[in-house]
Amino acid sequence: MPRLSAQANLLKLLLEPYLDSIGYEKEVGTALDAGAGPGVLTSFLMKKNPNLKWMACDISEDMVQYCKLVYPKVDWKVSDVRALDYPDNHFDFIFNSMVLIHIKEPEKALKEFYRVLKPGGKILIHCPNDKSFTGPQVLLDMVAKHATIHPADRFVMEKVPGIMESLGFQLKHRTDFIASNDGNDDKPMVDYPKIHLGMMTGWSMMSFMGHPEGMQDLYSKLQSEYMSNRVKFTIKLETHLYQK
Ligand SMILES: C[S@@+](CC[C@H](N)C(=O)[O-])C[C@H]1O[C@@H](n2cnc3c(N)ncnc32)[C@H](O)[C@@H]1O
């Protein structure tokens, strides 16, 4: 949860100008944060547009229990995005950030988003594509190995536009945010749509790749290379806005 909260606080810096560029403040009605995690972005979206009434869900009971306490103005529920516990044609706006890369059968989730959105409703899908990593071979090897161990598809964003179109969604807007680790650790620098993180912040964002069984050798190799040679990387965070 601390890593997810830190990540969400960095994402806010890019989402702020992005949401302004798509006229988010004009959205009205009922909104869903699907896979809201620690709720940092739900709360940010709610403050940025008080005309939207927010509901949010996550598959993790712990996350939802925590969020209910910290963000009581949001209507929280434990729900799997592949079988959403909400009625048909219910939402005007859905936010789905950094979730599709974690789930098996992401097409089920996209189908569910179509079902629960009202006609004309919009969905903002925001997720990295691990194929977009640039950096030295030792980093690319770790990313490639992690993708084979991870239970879901780390390249899912390649498939998303095609699935969305087949479901009847229209792509309204696409921006790729680019995060790099060539900035300052005291303060990330935003040069929209780029964000320059410091070396240590960049490393902390990648720590999840060292956890799974079988990753330790590559992770240690990269860690020693990273700390001694100031390894540079970039990654794209795809941001797609669709309308039903
Ligand atoms: C990387 S976090 C992103 C959290 C938040 N959206 C953000 O961007 O800060 C991914 C979240 O998706 C949730 N998640 C994973 N699979 C899910 C599923 N099938 N249905 C609902 N939530 C899911 C996880 O519990 C986790 O909280």
The ligand as an SDF file (V2000), in Angstrom:
LIG
                    3D

 27 29  0  0  0  0  0  0  0  0999 V2000
   -1.5210   -1.0830   -9.0750 C   0  0  0  0  0  0  0  0  0  0  0  0
   -2.9570   -1.0040   -8.1100 S   0  0  0  0  0  0  0  0  0  0  0  0
   -3.7130    0.4660   -8.7640 C   0  0  0  0  0  0  0  0  0  0  0  0
   -4.5530    1.1790   -7.7560 C   0  0  0  0  0  0  0  0  0  0  0  0
   -5.1680    2.4970   -8.2270 C   0  0  0  0  0  0  0  0  0  0  0  0
   -6.0740    2.3110   -9.3300 N   0  0  0  0  0  0  0  0  0  0  0  0
   -4.1040    3.4890   -8.6050 C   0  0  0  0  0  0  0  0  0  0  0  0
   -3.8560    3.6940   -9.8100 O   0  0  0  0  0  0  0  0  0  0  0  0
   -3.5020    4.0530   -7.6890 O   0  0  0  0  0  0  0  0  0  0  0  0
   -3.9810   -2.2770   -8.7470 C   0  0  0  0  0  0  0  0  0  0  0  0
   -5.2300   -2.5060   -7.9370 C   0  0  0  0  0  0  0  0  0  0  0  0
   -6.0900   -3.3770   -8.6850 O   0  0  0  0  0  0  0  0  0  0  0  0
   -6.7250   -4.2300   -7.7670 C   0  0  0  0  0  0  0  0  0  0  0  0
   -7.2080   -5.4030   -8.5220 N   0  0  0  0  0  0  0  0  0  0  0  0
   -6.4780   -6.4210   -9.0260 C   0  0  0  0  0  0  0  0  0  0  0  0
   -7.2900   -7.2970   -9.6470 N   0  0  0  0  0  0  0  0  0  0  0  0
   -8.5510   -6.8190   -9.5310 C   0  0  0  0  0  0  0  0  0  0  0  0
   -9.8140   -7.2800   -9.9700 C   0  0  0  0  0  0  0  0  0  0  0  0
   -9.9450   -8.4130  -10.6720 N   0  0  0  0  0  0  0  0  0  0  0  0
  -10.8960   -6.5430   -9.6630 N   0  0  0  0  0  0  0  0  0  0  0  0
  -10.7940   -5.3960   -8.9380 C   0  0  0  0  0  0  0  0  0  0  0  0
   -9.6050   -4.9090   -8.5020 N   0  0  0  0  0  0  0  0  0  0  0  0
   -8.5030   -5.6060   -8.7980 C   0  0  0  0  0  0  0  0  0  0  0  0
   -5.6530   -4.5460   -6.7500 C   0  0  0  0  0  0  0  0  0  0  0  0
   -6.2010   -5.0410   -5.5430 O   0  0  0  0  0  0  0  0  0  0  0  0
   -4.9760   -3.1840   -6.6050 C   0  0  0  0  0  0  0  0  0  0  0  0
   -5.5580   -2.4340   -5.5780 O   0  0  0  0  0  0  0  0  0  0  0  0
  1  2  1  0
  2  3  1  0
  2 10  1  0
  3  4  1  0
  4  5  1  0
  5  6  1  0
  5  7  1  0
  7  8  2  0
  7  9  1  0
 10 11  1  0
 11 12  1  0
 11 26  1  0
 12 13  1  0
 13 14  1  0
 13 24  1  0
 14 15  1  0
 14 23  1  0
 15 16  2  0
 16 17  1  0
 17 18  1  0
 17 23  2  0
 18 19  1  0
 18 20  2  0
 20 21  1  0
 21 22  2  0
 22 23  1  0
 24 25  1  0
 24 26  1  0
 26 27  1  0
M  CHG  2   2   1   9  -1
M  END
$$$$
